[in-house]
Amino acid sequence: MFGFINKGIQQMMIARPEAAHRLIIYKWPDRTIPMYSRLTVKSDEGAVFYKNGVCMGVLGPGVHSLDGANIPFLKNLIDGATGGNTLLGEVFFVRSQPNRNDPIKFGKQLSMIDPGTGVPCNPGVHGELVVRVVDPVAFILGIAGQSLQPEDNTAILGWLSKRMADYAEPILANFLKGTGESLLNMSALRGELEKALMAAPPAALSEVGLQLVELTTLNVVLNAEQRREVGEVWKQTQVGGVEDKLNAAELRRQMQRRQMEIGVNVAERAAYVDLAQNPGYMQYAQAEAIIGAGQGMANGGGNAGIAGLGAQMAIGAGMAGMFQPAMQYQRVAAPAGGAVCGGCSFNNVGGGKFCANCGQPLAPPRPAGSFCTGCGTQNAAGAKFCASCGASQAAAAPPAGG
């Protein structure tokens, strides 16, 4: 009998158990609530009533008698099947106290450029967040959900931690960009950064009924290698008290670009040197150089006058002389039995040691030979047998003209 009475009293007394006091949200396990039950809502929480997925109302701190006559929205929870003696719905207790005893820890590895030096780096930002629920209905719908009855705050705090870490990255970058300071000075700027974060809290918090109360132990750190690199560049920017802090990293990038340009130029020159070994290219280069000099003289040499013309003629002659070795001894057989000059393409009928047109040396004529009567191979003059087929060459005679 006493057990029956205790059970009835428990059903009539609805409150968050002490064991669940640390939970941000606690769901009353029984959906059937006797009429006139006493609901106790602590000073740091609120009680939210739902039925069929719809929020019926919220009760603040205090002791409430669940009577439809005194609390109008409870009329929507009365179960007609029990003769109006039972309320049918769900009750959620949501803490509104700031979670200082269980702060939200967040952290993330960022990828950014240090504004003070221009050096790319990957600082780590971490801290602790204190929030409180100001809209329990939005909090239930936005994070917990009606079906969730968590045994701890892990899921809720994990979601908030990720949101805060994502939000801290652009805030930190914009803050440092506005101050022009380096990450090396973050210890002195920590208070200002915390104020910047507090002044513009993440929109994701307000969307789920949360208010940012406090930001503690905020730290932005670089690993040892990056701290050394940033420190070296920072020292360079401070040499001589340079007020505008000409970016040493930008100077470094300019030097790297210059080195790349030099490397490209060296590669191009090496390619030109290789190309210059080609006799055909040397002929083309000589012709282009002489034509260019001729065009300059035809135009009057710009404003150079007679002295300029003389200089251009000298340059043209010099270029021709520079390419002369590559043009010597280039001889092509002519249809009429002569030799075509490699310099001016003049056909020197009858041969000779020098071109009759420009005076350039000609390659000596090939010695006279004989052609095999069997296979047609040209053999050296006086050969008795063909070097190709071995046939006797006694009757072979050298062709006219050599």
C-alpha positions, 0 to 999 in steps of 0.5 A: 500500500505504501508503494502504491502511495509513493508511486502516486506521489511521484506521478504527481510530482514532476521535476528534473532529478538531481542526477540530471542537473548537469544536462543542458536538456532533460526529457521527462520520461512519462508522456502521461501526466496526472491532472493537478500534478505539481511541476517544479521548475528550477531557477536556472531552467524552463519547462517546454510542453509538446504535443504531436510535434507542436510546442504548446507552451513554456513555463518558467521557474517556480512550482506550478499546479498543472490545471487547465483552468490556471494554465490555458495552454494545458487544455490542449494536452487533456486526454479525453479518453481518461475523462479529462483527468490526464494530460498527454504530452512531452515535457522538456527541462532546458537549462538557462544557466551559463555552462561555466562548469562545463565550457565548450572547448573548440580548436582548429588548425587554420591556413592563412597569411600572417598580416604582419609579415606576409608569410603563409602559415598554419596557426592553431586556434583554441579556447573555451566558450561559455553560452546559455540558452535564451530560447528553449524552444529554438534550442530543442528544435535546432539541436536536441530534437524531441526524440533525443534524450541524451545521457550527457552533453557530448553531442550538443557541445560537439556541435557547438565546438565545430560551429565556433571553430569554423567561425573563429577562422575568418574573425581572426584573419579579419582582425589581424588584417585590420591591425596589421600585426603579426601572429607573434604579437597575439599574446598582447592582442588576445583581449582585443580579439576576444572582444571582437569575437564577443561583439559579433557572435556566430549567427549559428548560436542565435539560430538555435536559441543560444547567447554567447556569454564568455570566451576564455583561454583563447590562444593562437599558436604557431609551431616552432618552425613557422614561428622561427620563419615568421620571426626572421621576416618580422625582424627584417621589417623592423630594421631601421624603424621602417614605419610602413613595414615594407613587406619582407615576404614580398621582397622575397617573392620578388627575388624568387620571381627574378631568379625564375626569370634569370633561369628562363633567360639562361635556358633560352640562351643555351637553346640559341647556342645549340641552334647556332651550331646548325649551319642552316640557321647561321645562313638564316641569321646572317641574312637577317642581320644584313637585311636589318642593317640594310633597312636601317641604312635605307631609312636614313638610320633614324636621326643618326645622320652620316655618322650613324650611316657609317656606323650601321655599315660597319655593323653590317660588315661586322655581322657578315664577318662574324658569320663568315666562318660558318659560311666558308666552303659551302659548295653546291654542284651546278647544272652546268658543271660549275660551283654555286657560292654558299654566300651569294648563290652565284654559279661559278662555271668552270670552278675556281678557288674564289667566287667570281661574284663576291670573292668568298672562298669556294670549297676545292672541287672533288677529285675526278673519279670513274663510274663502275660500268656494272653498278654505277658506283663512283670510284676514286681516280685510277681505281682498277676494281669497283669498291662496291661490286668488285668489277674490273675498271680497266675500261672505265673512263672518268666523266667529262668535267670531273 
